[in-house]
């Protein structure tokens, strides 16, 4: 008896689900017709209006139910929901996306840093997600040839850098900028962009505020969206007593970066600085032929984050 009742109930539910639109439209029409008849025969106005309103509501529900069951409706809303979650740029401006990202990050950080969560969220956004980061570096290799002179004080450092600059979408140009701080002297010896030697004197400017700061600045144009190969060479002269280190810190994402160094008459100790994604895993160190030591900060398919860098500690 119970199984029979369950089977009947299941049949009713299945039919209601399958023909719900038809039932609603039918009931709505009946209610509406009854309302019109009651008005025609001058029946109670309140009851007549009740049937008319009820008929309209049920008819509307029936048509909406039919729409939601259509393939067009399903595809339309599935596409919109998918894009909102996985491709929000099609529906929101950069400002709206930033606001939503900050709201989510504030919520996630609220239990971590309590009243400082909004400050922390803004710092994370400014450092890693600011749209002004219009490009990133790829396949960066930095070479250092370090020599301590016979006076046991003067360091001569030849630094060469080779990398690819990759534009983000819709970026027409990039301003390369590097701030160099030294108590000694640092000269830009050579600048090559896409295998073309560039006159670089105007791109290397001493700071008017601090004579120990030199600023390298060069605007690079995005011609066809292809990565741009950039090579730079510096000659640095400094005192091992006053400045026994070389510090490099980067404000951009770098996909693949290695540091190579070779020292004559002095020792070099390498340390990572800034945000280290995995402190428990030291970088890959390779002793090369020819006396160079190679430190792989990020393999070819890995990234370093803005604010990450390294320091070479020099000792006699």
C-alpha positions as CSV (number, residue, x, y, z in Angstrom):
1,X,0.0,0.0,0.0
2,X,2.8,2.4,1.0
3,X,4.8,1.5,-2.2
4,X,1.7,2.1,-4.3
5,X,1.1,5.5,-2.7
6,X,4.8,6.4,-3.2
7,X,4.6,5.4,-6.9
8,X,1.4,7.5,-7.3
9,X,3.1,10.5,-5.6
10,X,6.2,10.1,-7.8
11,X,4.0,10.0,-10.9
12,X,2.2,13.2,-9.8
13,X,5.6,14.9,-9.2
14,X,7.0,13.8,-12.5
15,X,3.9,15.0,-14.4
16,X,3.8,18.2,-12.5
17,X,7.5,18.9,-13.3
18,X,7.1,17.9,-17.0
19,X,3.8,19.7,-17.7
20,X,4.0,22.5,-15.1
21,X,4.0,25.2,-17.7
22,X,0.9,23.8,-19.3
23,X,-0.9,23.5,-16.0
24,X,0.0,27.0,-15.0
25,X,-1.1,28.6,-18.3
26,X,-4.3,26.5,-18.2
27,X,-5.2,27.5,-14.6
28,X,-4.3,31.1,-15.3
29,X,-6.6,31.2,-18.3
30,X,-9.4,29.6,-16.3
31,X,-9.0,32.1,-13.5
32,X,-8.9,35.0,-15.9
33,X,-12.0,33.9,-17.8
34,X,-13.9,33.4,-14.5
35,X,-12.9,36.9,-13.5
36,X,-14.2,38.3,-16.8
37,X,-17.5,36.4,-16.5
38,X,-18.0,37.6,-13.0
39,X,-17.6,41.2,-14.2
40,X,-19.9,40.6,-17.1
41,X,-22.7,39.3,-14.8
42,X,-22.0,42.1,-12.3
43,X,-20.9,39.8,-9.5
44,X,-18.9,41.1,-6.5
45,X,-16.2,43.4,-7.8
46,X,-13.6,42.4,-5.2
47,X,-14.0,38.7,-6.1
48,X,-13.9,39.5,-9.8
49,X,-10.7,41.5,-9.5
50,X,-9.2,38.7,-7.3
51,X,-9.8,36.1,-10.1
52,X,-8.5,38.5,-12.8
53,X,-5.3,39.3,-10.8
54,X,-4.7,35.7,-9.9
55,X,-5.1,34.7,-13.5
56,X,-2.6,37.3,-14.7
57,X,-0.1,36.2,-12.0
58,X,-0.5,32.5,-12.8
59,X,-0.3,33.1,-16.6
60,X,2.9,35.2,-16.1
61,X,4.4,32.4,-14.0
62,X,3.5,29.8,-16.6
63,X,5.2,31.8,-19.4
64,X,8.3,32.4,-17.3
65,X,8.5,28.7,-16.5
66,X,8.3,27.9,-20.2
67,X,11.1,30.4,-20.9
68,X,13.4,29.0,-18.2
69,X,13.0,25.5,-19.6
70,X,14.1,26.7,-23.1
71,X,17.6,26.0,-24.4
72,X,18.1,29.7,-25.2
73,X,17.5,30.7,-21.6
74,X,19.7,28.0,-20.3
75,X,22.6,28.8,-22.7
76,X,22.2,32.5,-22.1
77,X,22.4,32.4,-18.3
78,X,25.1,29.7,-18.3
79,X,27.2,31.8,-20.5
80,X,26.7,34.9,-18.4
81,X,27.3,33.1,-15.1
82,X,30.5,31.5,-16.5
83,X,31.8,34.8,-17.8
84,X,31.1,36.6,-14.5
85,X,33.1,33.9,-12.6
86,X,35.9,33.1,-15.1
87,X,36.0,36.1,-17.6
88,X,34.8,39.1,-15.6
89,X,36.5,41.5,-18.0
90,X,33.6,41.1,-20.4
91,X,31.1,42.5,-17.9
92,X,33.0,44.7,-15.5
93,X,35.3,47.7,-15.9
94,X,38.8,47.6,-14.4
95,X,37.6,49.8,-11.5
96,X,34.7,47.5,-10.7
97,X,37.0,44.4,-10.8
98,X,39.4,46.2,-8.5
99,X,36.6,47.0,-6.1
100,X,35.3,43.5,-6.0
101,X,38.8,42.1,-5.6
102,X,39.5,44.4,-2.7
103,X,36.1,43.4,-1.1
104,X,37.0,39.7,-1.3
105,X,40.5,40.2,-0.1
106,X,39.3,42.4,2.8
107,X,37.0,39.6,3.9
108,X,39.8,37.0,3.6
109,X,42.2,39.1,5.6
110,X,39.8,40.2,8.3
111,X,40.6,37.2,10.4
112,X,44.3,37.4,9.8
113,X,45.2,41.1,10.5
114,X,41.9,42.3,12.0
115,X,41.5,46.1,11.8
116,X,44.5,46.4,9.4
117,X,42.9,44.2,6.7
118,X,42.0,47.1,4.3
119,X,45.5,48.4,4.4
120,X,47.0,45.0,3.8
121,X,44.6,44.4,0.8
122,X,45.6,47.8,-0.7
123,X,49.3,47.0,-0.3
124,X,48.9,43.6,-2.0
125,X,46.9,45.2,-4.9
126,X,49.4,48.1,-5.4
127,X,52.4,45.7,-5.4
128,X,51.1,42.8,-7.5
129,X,48.0,43.8,-9.4
130,X,48.3,47.5,-10.3
131,X,47.4,48.0,-14.0
132,X,50.6,50.2,-14.3
133,X,52.5,46.9,-14.3
134,X,52.1,47.0,-18.1
135,X,54.9,44.5,-18.9
136,X,57.0,41.8,-17.3
137,X,60.4,40.3,-17.9
138,X,61.2,36.8,-19.3
139,X,64.4,34.7,-19.5
140,X,66.5,37.2,-17.5
141,X,70.2,36.3,-17.0
142,X,72.4,38.6,-15.0
143,X,76.2,38.2,-15.1
144,X,78.7,39.6,-12.6
145,X,82.5,39.7,-13.0
146,X,83.9,40.9,-9.7
147,X,87.5,41.8,-9.1
148,X,89.1,43.1,-5.9
149,X,92.1,45.3,-6.8
150,X,95.6,44.9,-5.3
151,X,94.9,47.7,-2.8
152,X,92.4,45.3,-1.1
153,X,89.8,48.0,-1.2
154,X,88.6,48.8,-4.7
155,X,86.1,46.5,-6.3
156,X,85.6,46.6,-10.1
157,X,82.3,44.9,-11.1
158,X,81.2,44.3,-14.7
159,X,77.5,43.6,-14.8
160,X,75.7,42.4,-17.9
161,X,72.0,41.8,-18.2
162,X,70.0,40.1,-20.9
163,X,66.2,39.7,-20.8
164,X,63.0,39.8,-22.9
165,X,60.4,42.4,-22.2
166,X,56.8,41.1,-22.7
167,X,54.0,43.6,-23.1
168,X,50.6,43.0,-21.6
169,X,47.6,43.3,-23.8
170,X,46.7,46.9,-25.0
171,X,50.0,48.3,-23.9
172,X,51.6,50.6,-26.6
173,X,54.8,51.3,-24.8
174,X,56.8,50.6,-21.7
175,X,59.1,52.9,-19.6
176,X,62.1,50.9,-18.4
177,X,63.4,52.4,-15.2
178,X,66.1,51.3,-12.9
179,X,67.3,53.2,-9.8
180,X,71.0,52.5,-9.0
181,X,72.4,53.5,-5.6
182,X,76.2,53.4,-5.0
183,X,78.8,55.2,-3.0
184,X,81.3,54.7,-5.8
185,X,80.8,55.0,-9.6
186,X,78.5,53.1,-12.0
187,X,78.6,53.7,-15.7
188,X,76.2,52.3,-18.3
189,X,78.7,50.9,-20.9
190,X,76.3,49.4,-23.5
191,X,72.6,49.2,-24.3
192,X,71.3,46.9,-27.1
193,X,67.6,46.6,-27.9
194,X,66.5,43.9,-30.4
195,X,70.1,43.5,-31.6
196,X,70.4,47.2,-32.3
197,X,73.0,49.2,-30.4
198,X,71.4,52.3,-28.8
199,X,73.0,55.6,-27.9
200,X,72.5,55.5,-24.2
201,X,74.1,58.6,-22.7
202,X,70.7,60.3,-22.4
203,X,69.2,57.3,-20.7
204,X,71.5,57.3,-17.6
205,X,70.8,60.3,-15.5
206,X,72.3,61.3,-12.0
207,X,69.6,62.2,-9.4
208,X,69.4,65.8,-8.6
209,X,68.4,64.9,-5.0
210,X,71.2,62.4,-4.2
211,X,74.5,62.2,-6.1
212,X,74.8,58.5,-5.1
213,X,71.6,57.7,-7.0
214,X,71.6,57.2,-10.8
215,X,68.4,56.6,-12.8
216,X,68.3,54.6,-16.0
217,X,65.2,55.4,-18.0
218,X,64.3,54.3,-21.6
219,X,60.9,54.2,-23.4
220,X,60.4,51.1,-25.5
221,X,57.6,51.0,-28.1
222,X,55.3,48.0,-28.7
223,X,55.5,47.6,-32.5
224,X,53.8,44.2,-33.0
225,X,53.3,42.7,-29.6
226,X,56.4,40.5,-29.9
227,X,58.8,40.3,-26.9
228,X,61.7,42.8,-27.0
229,X,65.2,41.6,-26.3
230,X,67.1,44.0,-24.0
231,X,70.8,43.8,-23.2
232,X,72.6,46.2,-20.7
233,X,76.2,46.3,-19.5
234,X,77.5,48.3,-16.5
235,X,80.9,49.0,-15.0
236,X,80.8,49.6,-11.3
237,X,83.6,50.8,-9.0
238,X,83.1,50.8,-5.2
239,X,84.9,50.2,-2.0
240,X,84.7,46.8,-0.3
241,X,85.0,48.6,3.1
242,X,82.2,51.1,2.6
243,X,80.0,49.1,0.3
244,X,80.7,45.3,0.6
245,X,77.5,44.2,-1.3
246,X,75.5,44.3,-4.5
247,X,71.7,44.6,-4.1
248,X,69.2,44.0,-6.8
249,X,65.4,44.3,-6.3
250,X,62.8,44.1,-9.0
251,X,59.3,45.8,-9.1
252,X,58.1,43.6,-12.0
253,X,57.1,39.9,-12.4
254,X,60.0,37.9,-13.9
255,X,59.4,34.6,-15.7
256,X,62.7,32.7,-15.4
257,X,65.7,34.4,-13.9
258,X,69.3,33.3,-13.2
259,X,72.2,35.1,-11.6
260,X,75.8,34.2,-12.6
261,X,78.9,35.5,-10.7
262,X,82.6,35.0,-10.8
263,X,85.0,36.6,-8.2
264,X,88.7,37.3,-8.3
265,X,90.6,38.0,-5.0
266,X,87.4,38.0,-3.0
267,X,84.5,35.9,-1.9
268,X,80.8,36.1,-2.7
269,X,77.9,35.0,-0.6
270,X,74.5,34.9,-2.3
271,X,71.2,35.5,-0.4
272,X,67.6,36.0,-1.7
273,X,65.7,39.1,-0.5
274,X,62.1,40.3,-0.5
275,X,59.2,37.9,-0.9
276,X,60.4,34.3,-1.2
277,X,57.6,32.1,-2.4
278,X,59.1,28.9,-0.9
279,X,61.7,29.7,1.8
280,X,62.1,26.0,2.6
281,X,63.4,25.3,-0.9
282,X,66.8,27.0,-1.6
283,X,67.5,28.1,-5.2
284,X,69.2,25.8,-7.6
285,X,73.0,26.5,-7.5
286,X,75.2,25.3,-10.3
287,X,79.0,25.5,-10.3
288,X,79.9,26.1,-14.0
289,X,83.1,25.5,-15.9
290,X,85.2,28.6,-16.1
291,X,84.7,29.6,-12.4
292,X,81.1,31.0,-12.6
293,X,78.5,30.1,-10.1
294,X,74.9,30.1,-11.4
295,X,71.9,30.6,-9.1
296,X,68.5,29.9,-10.6
297,X,66.0,32.1,-8.7
298,X,63.1,31.0,-11.0
299,X,63.2,28.3,-13.6
300,X,62.0,28.9,-17.2
301,X,58.3,28.4,-16.3
302,X,58.4,29.9,-12.8
303,X,57.9,33.4,-11.6
304,X,59.5,35.8,-9.2
305,X,57.2,38.4,-7.6
306,X,57.5,42.2,-7.5
307,X,59.7,43.0,-4.5
308,X,61.8,39.9,-4.8
309,X,65.5,40.1,-5.5
310,X,68.9,39.1,-4.2
311,X,72.1,40.4,-2.5
312,X,75.7,39.5,-3.2
313,X,77.8,39.9,0.0
314,X,81.4,40.6,-0.9
315,X,84.4,39.8,1.4
316,X,88.1,39.8,1.0
